[in-house]
């Protein structure tokens, strides 16, 4: 199931064409933050999975890549009413604006600030609470020594938290790349 | 696959398989698994063999008030020491009672 990537401007037209070909069932729409992974880029990828109802094994996957700083995309809800639900979720979780879509929140509380599924979203409360995985096998207390383990979602303290106040604020790629968890690495740059 | 077919009610610890490797505690997205262990010399080594140590599990705790039953620990355990259990965890009057240790998890 490989996705055909279209420019954001062609999103609605590509979905309309797929629907005309018989892919009339909107199965799934979601976003992926591509930042911070090896070879990752500064984009949000939006994916749409359509299914052919008469040939149910056939799917059509459309993808598009959005600028992380201003992610805007045409809504598909006039084409597939059910896509509106997925767009509301992707919208609030990744901060994507679906033009012509339903901007109401679906899952998040009204007062919640942030875009929790973006990879540079720091789980702040976690950086202040002890992580059960910090211990090594054979330990009952986390030793502050050696090659420290850090949990996913919490950037290394040198990047976020204990960062030198005089240093410039960390960029999204630096925060996301630092929050993947595992062995705390030595600073690669600077 | 040990999934819904065999029941998804809770997670059972197979204590003799656990090597205290910490993989489950590190993979758990809800941070609900707590493990304490220590190392002991392996007894009864052949004469002249280099001294070796093994991990001994002291505490294995799942906090059911935090667990979201995602099963990642069951999938990730390299030693099949965690398994789906059809029976559900009993309701409890307080969240503290939902911290189950080795005794409850191997029952």
Interface residues (C-beta under 8 A of the other chain):
Chain A: X126 X129 X131 X132 X133 X135 X136 X137 X138 X139 X140 X149 X151 X181
Chain B: X19 X20 X21 X22 X25 X26 X27 X28 X31 X32 X33 X34 X35 X36 X37 X38 X39 X53 X55 X58 X59
